[in-house]
Amino acid sequence: MLIGEVARRSGVSARMLRHYESLGLVCPSGRTGAGYREYSGADIRRIFHIESLRALGMSLREIGRALDDPDFAPATIVGDLVRATRERIAAETALLTRLRRIDAAGPADWEDVLQVVALLQALGSQSAGARQRAALSVADEVPVPVEALVEAVLRESEPNVAGALRWALARSGDGDGDGNGDGGPALLAEGLGSPVAAVRERAVRALAELPGEEAAARLRAALGHPDAVVRGHAALALGARGEADAVPALVDLVVAGRDDTGAADVLGVLAGDATAAERIATALAERLADAATDAPARARLTQALAAVPGPTAARVLGELSRDADRAVALTATYVLRLRDAR
């Protein structure tokens, strides 16, 4: 079969067939009387083998080795191809992510594009100072892709930089998202599902600083999270916003001794409402009466009652002033004296 016919049937151009010949990959088995290349059936099968291996991403050199070296191990080259393909996909995915973020920033001209690129590079810098400056550049009205900020928040371990990033995210104006599920609260809520505890904590702390109802709704949902740290941060944030649904989780913080002072302060603020005050006093009393509550926790619960007005709190403190635990009794007595003085 002549080269033109081979090209038509195989889909490989005559020029490429000549290139294969120059590399020694496929050499026509014969020549016609006029000197034209003539390919045998075996030659054509080899051409199809070459094209199949090219489709796997193999180089022509690798293909030559695979077809001619009887000791060539297919598993080796396939493993190399798998690794190379993964690296290429990762690089293309990173590029796609960067382009999407530039597009999301809505650049008006090339100067805006360059600003966003510089910002994205700074957010991924190894220098904590560079990352912090990038976060603070929001004040200079540099367009900030929310997705990039959320990603930076979730991976940041340096406290000062993390604080700057949360501030930048709160200033991004995306506290309620845009209704399509890709706003800051929704992205941070995904972080609450991370298998890494530190990432979950960063996500809930960032949510706590976001304004808007969607962020508040995500925090309410976090009150039922299996991670006690997530529940605690959500409760503190919601309590500071005046939401009484946070009371049980705030009481849990007092019992656990984790940010118990902050939790007691928030409970005191919520107790400014008479109905909430009775609910809080009842919740504290129930935990005080629970046999599973240890002595240090009972002392913290008694102290928390100090900021709760109302008859229930007064009654419980009166009972605690006669408690068998001397530390609890003394604390309750002191609190009652302060209340009487007021």
Short mmCIF file of the C-alpha atoms (twelve columns), coordinates in Angstrom:
data_MODEL
# 
_entry.id   MODEL 
# 
loop_
_atom_site.group_PDB 
_atom_site.id 
_atom_site.type_symbol 
_atom_site.label_atom_id 
_atom_site.label_alt_id 
_atom_site.label_comp_id 
_atom_site.label_asym_id 
_atom_site.label_seq_id 
_atom_site.Cartn_x 
_atom_site.Cartn_y 
_atom_site.Cartn_z 
_atom_site.pdbx_PDB_model_num 
ATOM 1   C CA . MET A 1   0.000   0.000  0.000   1 
ATOM 2   C CA . LEU A 2   1.417   3.378  -0.994  1 
ATOM 3   C CA . ILE A 3   1.895   6.224  1.445   1 
ATOM 4   C CA . GLY A 4   -1.096  8.227  0.202   1 
ATOM 5   C CA . GLU A 5   -3.458  5.311  0.676   1 
ATOM 6   C CA . VAL A 6   -1.999  4.580  4.125   1 
ATOM 7   C CA . ALA A 7   -2.525  8.207  5.123   1 
ATOM 8   C CA . ARG A 8   -6.169  8.104  4.001   1 
ATOM 9   C CA . ARG A 9   -6.928  4.864  5.802   1 
ATOM 10  C CA . SER A 10  -5.017  5.524  9.010   1 
ATOM 11  C CA . GLY A 11  -5.743  9.224  9.448   1 
ATOM 12  C CA . VAL A 12  -2.013  9.861  9.854   1 
ATOM 13  C CA . SER A 13  -0.724  12.454 7.408   1 
ATOM 14  C CA . ALA A 14  1.894   11.563 4.836   1 
ATOM 15  C CA . ARG A 15  4.162   14.159 6.423   1 
ATOM 16  C CA . MET A 16  3.865   12.437 9.824   1 
ATOM 17  C CA . LEU A 17  4.500   9.027  8.248   1 
ATOM 18  C CA . ARG A 18  7.729   10.378 6.755   1 
ATOM 19  C CA . HIS A 19  8.616   11.752 10.202  1 
ATOM 20  C CA . TYR A 20  8.020   8.333  11.738  1 
ATOM 21  C CA . GLU A 21  10.307  6.870  9.102   1 
ATOM 22  C CA . SER A 22  13.039  9.422  9.854   1 
ATOM 23  C CA . LEU A 23  12.894  8.394  13.514  1 
ATOM 24  C CA . GLY A 24  12.998  4.710  12.658  1 
ATOM 25  C CA . LEU A 25  9.555   4.079  14.091  1 
ATOM 26  C CA . VAL A 26  7.936   2.759  10.896  1 
ATOM 27  C CA . CYS A 27  10.034  1.930  7.879   1 
ATOM 28  C CA . PRO A 28  8.123   0.772  4.778   1 
ATOM 29  C CA . SER A 29  8.893   -2.835 4.058   1 
ATOM 30  C CA . GLY A 30  9.339   -2.321 0.347   1 
ATOM 31  C CA . ARG A 31  9.525   -0.029 -2.625  1 
ATOM 32  C CA . THR A 32  7.681   -0.106 -5.915  1 
ATOM 33  C CA . GLY A 33  9.497   -0.322 -9.237  1 
ATOM 34  C CA . ALA A 34  9.223   3.457  -9.432  1 
ATOM 35  C CA . GLY A 35  10.835  3.836  -5.980  1 
ATOM 36  C CA . TYR A 36  7.685   4.746  -4.023  1 
ATOM 37  C CA . ARG A 37  7.316   3.608  -0.419  1 
ATOM 38  C CA . GLU A 38  5.176   0.514  -0.035  1 
ATOM 39  C CA . TYR A 39  3.732   -0.417 3.366   1 
ATOM 40  C CA . SER A 40  2.908   -3.986 4.320   1 
ATOM 41  C CA . GLY A 41  0.085   -5.114 6.571   1 
ATOM 42  C CA . ALA A 42  2.572   -5.398 9.457   1 
ATOM 43  C CA . ASP A 43  3.732   -1.836 8.820   1 
ATOM 44  C CA . ILE A 44  0.160   -0.551 8.985   1 
ATOM 45  C CA . ARG A 45  -0.509  -2.457 12.229  1 
ATOM 46  C CA . ARG A 46  2.614   -0.813 13.689  1 
ATOM 47  C CA . ILE A 47  1.277   2.608  12.670  1 
ATOM 48  C CA . PHE A 48  -1.958  1.941  14.544  1 
ATOM 49  C CA . HIS A 49  0.048   0.746  17.573  1 
ATOM 50  C CA . ILE A 50  2.022   3.989  17.531  1 
ATOM 51  C CA . GLU A 51  -1.133  6.094  17.366  1 
ATOM 52  C CA . SER A 52  -2.696  4.147  20.226  1 
ATOM 53  C CA . LEU A 53  0.328   4.725  22.451  1 
ATOM 54  C CA . ARG A 54  0.438   8.415  21.488  1 
ATOM 55  C CA . ALA A 55  -3.161  8.662  22.679  1 
ATOM 56  C CA . LEU A 56  -1.922  7.594  26.125  1 
ATOM 57  C CA . GLY A 57  0.439   10.559 26.205  1 
ATOM 58  C CA . MET A 58  3.643   8.656  25.443  1 
ATOM 59  C CA . SER A 59  6.438   10.411 23.623  1 
ATOM 60  C CA . LEU A 60  7.684   9.035  20.305  1 
ATOM 61  C CA . ARG A 61  10.934  7.988  21.971  1 
ATOM 62  C CA . GLU A 62  9.004   6.042  24.627  1 
ATOM 63  C CA . ILE A 63  6.850   4.489  21.919  1 
ATOM 64  C CA . GLY A 64  9.958   3.318  20.024  1 
ATOM 65  C CA . ARG A 65  11.286  1.665  23.175  1 
ATOM 66  C CA . ALA A 66  7.932   0.057  23.949  1 
ATOM 67  C CA . LEU A 67  7.630   -1.476 20.476  1 
ATOM 68  C CA . ASP A 68  11.252  -2.544 19.949  1 
ATOM 69  C CA . ASP A 69  12.655  -3.453 23.375  1 
ATOM 70  C CA . PRO A 70  11.522  -6.948 24.449  1 
ATOM 71  C CA . ASP A 71  12.566  -6.192 28.051  1 
ATOM 72  C CA . PHE A 72  10.552  -2.954 28.227  1 
ATOM 73  C CA . ALA A 73  8.180   -3.021 31.237  1 
ATOM 74  C CA . PRO A 74  4.745   -1.541 30.396  1 
ATOM 75  C CA . ALA A 75  3.931   -1.038 34.077  1 
ATOM 76  C CA . THR A 76  6.853   1.357  34.459  1 
ATOM 77  C CA . ILE A 77  5.829   3.681  31.659  1 
ATOM 78  C CA . VAL A 78  2.146   3.498  32.599  1 
ATOM 79  C CA . GLY A 79  3.013   4.486  36.164  1 
ATOM 80  C CA . ASP A 80  5.071   7.405  34.869  1 
ATOM 81  C CA . LEU A 81  2.183   8.464  32.635  1 
ATOM 82  C CA . VAL A 82  -0.237  8.361  35.575  1 
ATOM 83  C CA . ARG A 83  2.038   10.613 37.640  1 
ATOM 84  C CA . ALA A 84  2.649   13.020 34.758  1 
ATOM 85  C CA . THR A 85  -1.075  13.212 34.002  1 
ATOM 86  C CA . ARG A 86  -1.913  13.962 37.635  1 
ATOM 87  C CA . GLU A 87  0.686   16.726 37.709  1 
ATOM 88  C CA . ARG A 88  -0.688  18.185 34.488  1 
ATOM 89  C CA . ILE A 89  -4.269  18.052 35.790  1 
ATOM 90  C CA . ALA A 90  -3.195  19.718 39.046  1 
ATOM 91  C CA . ALA A 91  -1.428  22.478 37.132  1 
ATOM 92  C CA . GLU A 92  -4.393  23.007 34.817  1 
ATOM 93  C CA . THR A 93  -6.794  23.003 37.769  1 
ATOM 94  C CA . ALA A 94  -4.683  25.613 39.558  1 
ATOM 95  C CA . LEU A 95  -4.661  27.729 36.407  1 
ATOM 96  C CA . LEU A 96  -8.429  27.372 36.002  1 
ATOM 97  C CA . THR A 97  -8.964  28.370 39.634  1 
ATOM 98  C CA . ARG A 98  -6.777  31.445 39.187  1 
ATOM 99  C CA . LEU A 99  -8.603  32.469 36.018  1 
ATOM 100 C CA . ARG A 100 -12.009 32.004 37.683  1 
ATOM 101 C CA . ARG A 101 -10.922 34.181 40.573  1 
ATOM 102 C CA . ILE A 102 -9.657  36.895 38.266  1 
ATOM 103 C CA . ASP A 103 -12.955 36.746 36.390  1 
ATOM 104 C CA . ALA A 104 -14.923 36.908 39.654  1 
ATOM 105 C CA . ALA A 105 -13.097 40.115 40.590  1 
ATOM 106 C CA . GLY A 106 -14.562 41.773 37.487  1 
ATOM 107 C CA . PRO A 107 -11.400 43.493 36.237  1 
ATOM 108 C CA . ALA A 108 -12.076 46.530 34.048  1 
ATOM 109 C CA . ASP A 109 -8.658  46.627 32.402  1 
ATOM 110 C CA . TRP A 110 -5.261  44.938 32.387  1 
ATOM 111 C CA . GLU A 111 -4.146  46.999 35.370  1 
ATOM 112 C CA . ASP A 112 -6.955  45.422 37.407  1 
ATOM 113 C CA . VAL A 113 -5.964  41.971 36.161  1 
ATOM 114 C CA . LEU A 114 -2.364  42.517 37.254  1 
ATOM 115 C CA . GLN A 115 -3.534  43.742 40.667  1 
ATOM 116 C CA . VAL A 116 -5.624  40.609 41.211  1 
ATOM 117 C CA . VAL A 117 -2.783  38.344 40.080  1 
ATOM 118 C CA . ALA A 118 -0.398  40.098 42.478  1 
ATOM 119 C CA . LEU A 119 -2.924  39.745 45.294  1 
ATOM 120 C CA . LEU A 120 -3.429  36.031 44.660  1 
ATOM 121 C CA . GLN A 121 0.325   35.465 44.616  1 
ATOM 122 C CA . ALA A 122 0.733   37.397 47.869  1 
ATOM 123 C CA . LEU A 123 -2.026  35.401 49.579  1 
ATOM 124 C CA . GLY A 124 -0.103  32.233 48.740  1 
ATOM 125 C CA . SER A 125 3.285   33.643 49.773  1 
ATOM 126 C CA . GLN A 126 5.569   31.854 52.227  1 
ATOM 127 C CA . SER A 127 5.995   35.186 54.020  1 
ATOM 128 C CA . ALA A 128 3.453   35.888 56.777  1 
ATOM 129 C CA . GLY A 129 4.072   39.595 56.323  1 
ATOM 130 C CA . ALA A 130 3.263   39.428 52.623  1 
ATOM 131 C CA . ARG A 131 0.060   37.506 53.331  1 
ATOM 132 C CA . GLN A 132 -0.969  40.030 55.960  1 
ATOM 133 C CA . ARG A 133 -0.281  42.985 53.651  1 
ATOM 134 C CA . ALA A 134 -2.358  41.299 50.955  1 
ATOM 135 C CA . ALA A 135 -5.288  40.953 53.358  1 
ATOM 136 C CA . LEU A 136 -5.008  44.562 54.494  1 
ATOM 137 C CA . SER A 137 -4.887  45.770 50.881  1 
ATOM 138 C CA . VAL A 138 -8.683  45.510 50.925  1 
ATOM 139 C CA . ALA A 139 -8.544  48.968 52.460  1 
ATOM 140 C CA . ASP A 140 -6.985  50.193 49.201  1 
ATOM 141 C CA . GLU A 141 -9.946  48.818 47.237  1 
ATOM 142 C CA . VAL A 142 -7.957  46.085 45.516  1 
ATOM 143 C CA . PRO A 143 -10.534 43.625 44.097  1 
ATOM 144 C CA . VAL A 144 -10.577 40.561 46.348  1 
ATOM 145 C CA . PRO A 145 -12.045 37.274 45.056  1 
ATOM 146 C CA . VAL A 146 -14.079 35.885 47.971  1 
ATOM 147 C CA . GLU A 147 -13.194 32.288 47.148  1 
ATOM 148 C CA . ALA A 148 -9.485  33.116 47.390  1 
ATOM 149 C CA . LEU A 149 -9.979  34.862 50.720  1 
ATOM 150 C CA . VAL A 150 -11.907 31.913 52.155  1 
ATOM 151 C CA . GLU A 151 -9.230  29.482 51.006  1 
ATOM 152 C CA . ALA A 152 -6.564  31.671 52.616  1 
ATOM 153 C CA . VAL A 153 -8.562  31.909 55.856  1 
ATOM 154 C CA . LEU A 154 -8.966  28.134 56.090  1 
ATOM 155 C CA . ARG A 155 -5.272  27.409 55.652  1 
ATOM 156 C CA . GLU A 156 -3.794  30.282 57.697  1 
ATOM 157 C CA . SER A 157 -2.163  29.241 60.989  1 
ATOM 158 C CA . GLU A 158 -0.430  32.515 61.949  1 
ATOM 159 C CA . PRO A 159 -2.800  34.350 64.341  1 
ATOM 160 C CA . ASN A 160 -2.146  37.924 63.174  1 
ATOM 161 C CA . VAL A 161 -2.478  37.014 59.514  1 
ATOM 162 C CA . ALA A 162 -5.607  34.976 60.229  1 
ATOM 163 C CA . GLY A 163 -7.176  37.975 61.943  1 
ATOM 164 C CA . ALA A 164 -6.367  40.228 58.982  1 
ATOM 165 C CA . LEU A 165 -7.850  37.698 56.577  1 
ATOM 166 C CA . ARG A 166 -11.068 37.397 58.578  1 
ATOM 167 C CA . TRP A 167 -11.297 41.200 58.613  1 
ATOM 168 C CA . ALA A 168 -10.775 41.283 54.851  1 
ATOM 169 C CA . LEU A 169 -13.440 38.636 54.307  1 
ATOM 170 C CA . ALA A 170 -15.918 40.527 56.481  1 
ATOM 171 C CA . ARG A 171 -15.196 43.688 54.454  1 
ATOM 172 C CA . SER A 172 -15.642 41.898 51.149  1 
ATOM 173 C CA . GLY A 173 -19.366 42.626 51.209  1 
ATOM 174 C CA . ASP A 174 -20.224 38.950 50.727  1 
ATOM 175 C CA . GLY A 175 -21.675 38.185 54.142  1 
ATOM 176 C CA . ASP A 176 -24.953 37.098 52.579  1 
ATOM 177 C CA . GLY A 177 -23.517 35.634 49.400  1 
ATOM 178 C CA . ASP A 178 -25.191 36.280 46.076  1 
ATOM 179 C CA . GLY A 179 -27.875 33.640 46.246  1 
ATOM 180 C CA . ASN A 180 -26.072 31.049 44.142  1 
ATOM 181 C CA . GLY A 181 -24.417 29.136 46.975  1 
ATOM 182 C CA . ASP A 182 -20.865 30.322 46.329  1 
ATOM 183 C CA . GLY A 183 -20.705 33.234 48.800  1 
ATOM 184 C CA . GLY A 184 -18.448 33.512 51.830  1 
ATOM 185 C CA . PRO A 185 -20.855 31.878 54.337  1 
ATOM 186 C CA . ALA A 186 -21.494 28.887 52.080  1 
ATOM 187 C CA . LEU A 187 -17.774 28.380 51.387  1 
ATOM 188 C CA . LEU A 188 -16.923 28.637 55.076  1 
ATOM 189 C CA . ALA A 189 -19.721 26.193 55.907  1 
ATOM 190 C CA . GLU A 190 -17.960 23.685 53.665  1 
ATOM 191 C CA . GLY A 191 -14.884 24.202 55.835  1 
ATOM 192 C CA . LEU A 192 -16.915 23.109 58.871  1 
ATOM 193 C CA . GLY A 193 -17.025 19.660 57.280  1 
ATOM 194 C CA . SER A 194 -13.243 19.358 57.055  1 
ATOM 195 C CA . PRO A 195 -11.649 16.301 58.702  1 
ATOM 196 C CA . VAL A 196 -9.002  18.671 60.132  1 
ATOM 197 C CA . ALA A 197 -10.017 20.229 63.469  1 
ATOM 198 C CA . ALA A 198 -7.924  23.369 62.914  1 
ATOM 199 C CA . VAL A 199 -9.652  24.045 59.599  1 
ATOM 200 C CA . ARG A 200 -13.080 23.649 61.215  1 
ATOM 201 C CA . GLU A 201 -12.147 26.137 63.923  1 
ATOM 202 C CA . ARG A 202 -10.855 28.665 61.374  1 
ATOM 203 C CA . ALA A 203 -14.080 28.314 59.412  1 
ATOM 204 C CA . VAL A 204 -16.386 28.944 62.370  1 
ATOM 205 C CA . ARG A 205 -14.285 31.859 63.634  1 
ATOM 206 C CA . ALA A 206 -14.485 33.485 60.210  1 
ATOM 207 C CA . LEU A 207 -18.241 32.870 60.070  1 
ATOM 208 C CA . ALA A 208 -18.575 34.512 63.475  1 
ATOM 209 C CA . GLU A 209 -17.112 37.736 62.085  1 
ATOM 210 C CA . LEU A 210 -19.266 37.860 58.962  1 
ATOM 211 C CA . PRO A 211 -22.292 40.148 59.034  1 
ATOM 212 C CA . GLY A 212 -25.630 39.188 57.557  1 
ATOM 213 C CA . GLU A 213 -28.406 36.685 58.003  1 
ATOM 214 C CA . GLU A 214 -26.845 33.917 55.940  1 
ATOM 215 C CA . ALA A 215 -23.785 33.859 58.182  1 
ATOM 216 C CA . ALA A 216 -26.080 33.800 61.235  1 
ATOM 217 C CA . ALA A 217 -28.044 30.904 59.747  1 
ATOM 218 C CA . ARG A 218 -24.824 28.942 59.194  1 
ATOM 219 C CA . LEU A 219 -23.842 29.619 62.805  1 
ATOM 220 C CA . ARG A 220 -27.237 28.376 64.041  1 
ATOM 221 C CA . ALA A 221 -26.717 25.177 62.104  1 
ATOM 222 C CA . ALA A 222 -23.249 24.878 63.686  1 
ATOM 223 C CA . LEU A 223 -24.821 24.715 67.154  1 
ATOM 224 C CA . GLY A 224 -25.541 21.064 66.339  1 
ATOM 225 C CA . HIS A 225 -22.053 20.332 64.997  1 
ATOM 226 C CA . PRO A 226 -20.320 17.233 66.439  1 
ATOM 227 C CA . ASP A 227 -17.174 19.272 67.160  1 
ATOM 228 C CA . ALA A 228 -17.516 20.973 70.571  1 
ATOM 229 C CA . VAL A 229 -15.071 23.707 69.532  1 
ATOM 230 C CA . VAL A 230 -17.247 24.596 66.544  1 
ATOM 231 C CA . ARG A 231 -20.367 24.615 68.726  1 
ATOM 232 C CA . GLY A 232 -18.653 26.857 71.249  1 
ATOM 233 C CA . HIS A 233 -17.517 29.499 68.756  1 
ATOM 234 C CA . ALA A 234 -20.944 29.481 67.116  1 
ATOM 235 C CA . ALA A 235 -22.655 29.920 70.470  1 
ATOM 236 C CA . LEU A 236 -20.437 32.842 71.485  1 
ATOM 237 C CA . ALA A 237 -21.065 34.588 68.166  1 
ATOM 238 C CA . LEU A 238 -24.827 34.026 68.224  1 
ATOM 239 C CA . GLY A 239 -25.114 34.974 71.889  1 
ATOM 240 C CA . ALA A 240 -23.307 38.228 71.152  1 
ATOM 241 C CA . ARG A 241 -25.946 38.831 68.479  1 
ATOM 242 C CA . GLY A 242 -28.672 38.359 71.075  1 
ATOM 243 C CA . GLU A 243 -29.867 34.894 70.004  1 
ATOM 244 C CA . ALA A 244 -31.155 32.896 72.963  1 
ATOM 245 C CA . ASP A 245 -30.856 29.593 71.059  1 
ATOM 246 C CA . ALA A 246 -27.168 29.729 71.951  1 
ATOM 247 C CA . VAL A 247 -27.855 29.303 75.687  1 
ATOM 248 C CA . PRO A 248 -27.384 25.496 75.944  1 
ATOM 249 C CA . ALA A 249 -24.048 25.603 74.107  1 
ATOM 250 C CA . LEU A 250 -22.907 28.575 76.216  1 
ATOM 251 C CA . VAL A 251 -23.704 26.647 79.384  1 
ATOM 252 C CA . ASP A 252 -21.695 23.731 77.960  1 
ATOM 253 C CA . LEU A 253 -18.721 26.085 77.599  1 
ATOM 254 C CA . VAL A 254 -18.999 27.109 81.251  1 
ATOM 255 C CA . VAL A 255 -19.110 23.465 82.328  1 
ATOM 256 C CA . ALA A 256 -16.190 22.482 80.116  1 
ATOM 257 C CA . GLY A 257 -14.087 25.415 81.288  1 
ATOM 258 C CA . ARG A 258 -13.326 26.378 77.693  1 
ATOM 259 C CA . ASP A 259 -13.739 30.128 77.224  1 
ATOM 260 C CA . ASP A 260 -16.050 29.952 80.234  1 
ATOM 261 C CA . THR A 261 -15.496 33.619 81.140  1 
ATOM 262 C CA . GLY A 262 -16.563 34.745 77.686  1 
ATOM 263 C CA . ALA A 263 -19.547 32.410 77.785  1 
ATOM 264 C CA . ALA A 264 -20.613 33.731 81.200  1 
ATOM 265 C CA . ASP A 265 -20.336 37.312 79.937  1 
ATOM 266 C CA . VAL A 266 -22.538 36.522 76.930  1 
ATOM 267 C CA . LEU A 267 -25.061 34.770 79.155  1 
ATOM 268 C CA . GLY A 268 -25.152 37.903 81.285  1 
ATOM 269 C CA . VAL A 269 -25.905 40.023 78.220  1 
ATOM 270 C CA . LEU A 270 -28.665 37.659 77.095  1 
ATOM 271 C CA . ALA A 271 -30.107 37.707 80.627  1 
ATOM 272 C CA . GLY A 272 -31.032 41.347 80.087  1 
ATOM 273 C CA . ASP A 273 -34.322 39.958 78.786  1 
ATOM 274 C CA . ALA A 274 -36.477 38.686 81.672  1 
ATOM 275 C CA . THR A 275 -37.689 35.586 79.838  1 
ATOM 276 C CA . ALA A 276 -34.165 34.706 78.737  1 
ATOM 277 C CA . ALA A 277 -32.890 35.303 82.274  1 
ATOM 278 C CA . GLU A 278 -35.266 32.661 83.656  1 
ATOM 279 C CA . ARG A 279 -34.270 30.232 80.917  1 
ATOM 280 C CA . ILE A 280 -30.569 30.786 81.599  1 
ATOM 281 C CA . ALA A 281 -30.958 30.427 85.374  1 
ATOM 282 C CA . THR A 282 -32.878 27.190 84.901  1 
ATOM 283 C CA . ALA A 283 -30.213 25.797 82.539  1 
ATOM 284 C CA . LEU A 284 -27.428 26.670 84.990  1 
ATOM 285 C CA . ALA A 285 -29.373 25.151 87.883  1 
ATOM 286 C CA . GLU A 286 -29.934 21.902 85.995  1 
ATOM 287 C CA . ARG A 287 -26.237 21.495 85.347  1 
ATOM 288 C CA . LEU A 288 -25.427 22.326 88.973  1 
ATOM 289 C CA . ALA A 289 -27.781 19.545 90.082  1 
ATOM 290 C CA . ASP A 290 -26.374 17.033 87.630  1 
ATOM 291 C CA . ALA A 291 -24.306 14.406 89.454  1 
ATOM 292 C CA . ALA A 292 -21.933 14.237 86.482  1 
ATOM 293 C CA . THR A 293 -20.892 17.878 86.986  1 
ATOM 294 C CA . ASP A 294 -17.559 18.021 88.833  1 
ATOM 295 C CA . ALA A 295 -16.601 20.500 91.563  1 
ATOM 296 C CA . PRO A 296 -14.659 22.978 89.364  1 
ATOM 297 C CA . ALA A 297 -17.552 23.099 86.893  1 
ATOM 298 C CA . ARG A 298 -20.059 23.709 89.712  1 
ATOM 299 C CA . ALA A 299 -17.915 26.633 90.895  1 
ATOM 300 C CA . ARG A 300 -17.900 28.123 87.381  1 
ATOM 301 C CA . LEU A 301 -21.668 27.674 87.050  1 
ATOM 302 C CA . THR A 302 -22.203 29.443 90.373  1 
ATOM 303 C CA . GLN A 303 -20.055 32.337 89.197  1 
ATOM 304 C CA . ALA A 304 -22.047 32.515 85.963  1 
ATOM 305 C CA . LEU A 305 -25.243 32.954 87.982  1 
ATOM 306 C CA . ALA A 306 -23.863 36.223 89.316  1 
ATOM 307 C CA . ALA A 307 -24.741 38.056 86.091  1 
ATOM 308 C CA . VAL A 308 -28.245 36.571 85.818  1 
ATOM 309 C CA . PRO A 309 -31.072 38.593 87.387  1 
ATOM 310 C CA . GLY A 310 -34.508 37.298 88.348  1 
ATOM 311 C CA . PRO A 311 -36.174 35.117 90.975  1 
ATOM 312 C CA . THR A 312 -34.926 31.762 89.717  1 
ATOM 313 C CA . ALA A 313 -31.291 32.815 89.881  1 
ATOM 314 C CA . ALA A 314 -31.841 34.283 93.365  1 
ATOM 315 C CA . ARG A 315 -33.487 31.082 94.595  1 
ATOM 316 C CA . VAL A 316 -30.717 28.865 93.193  1 
ATOM 317 C CA . LEU A 317 -28.033 31.070 94.728  1 
ATOM 318 C CA . GLY A 318 -29.804 30.871 98.078  1 
ATOM 319 C CA . GLU A 319 -29.722 27.089 97.920  1 
ATOM 320 C CA . LEU A 320 -26.082 27.102 96.826  1 
ATOM 321 C CA . SER A 321 -25.117 29.293 99.798  1 
ATOM 322 C CA . ARG A 322 -25.771 26.178 101.920 1 
ATOM 323 C CA . ASP A 323 -24.039 23.796 99.510  1 
ATOM 324 C CA . ALA A 324 -21.798 21.034 100.869 1 
ATOM 325 C CA . ASP A 325 -19.004 22.276 98.602  1 
ATOM 326 C CA . ARG A 326 -17.498 25.136 100.621 1 
ATOM 327 C CA . ALA A 327 -16.124 26.938 97.531  1 
ATOM 328 C CA . VAL A 328 -19.573 26.927 95.912  1 
ATOM 329 C CA . ALA A 329 -21.273 28.025 99.133  1 
ATOM 330 C CA . LEU A 330 -18.852 30.925 99.651  1 
ATOM 331 C CA . THR A 331 -19.219 32.070 96.031  1 
ATOM 332 C CA . ALA A 332 -23.013 31.956 96.216  1 
ATOM 333 C CA . THR A 333 -23.034 33.848 99.516  1 
ATOM 334 C CA . TYR A 334 -20.756 36.551 98.100  1 
ATOM 335 C CA . VAL A 335 -22.915 36.917 94.981  1 
ATOM 336 C CA . LEU A 336 -26.091 37.218 97.086  1 
ATOM 337 C CA . ARG A 337 -24.514 39.971 99.172  1 
ATOM 338 C CA . LEU A 338 -23.621 41.889 96.011  1 
ATOM 339 C CA . ARG A 339 -27.163 41.496 94.751  1 
ATOM 340 C CA . ASP A 340 -28.585 42.719 98.057  1 
ATOM 341 C CA . ALA A 341 -26.256 45.714 97.977  1 
ATOM 342 C CA . ARG A 342 -27.529 46.641 94.511  1 
# 
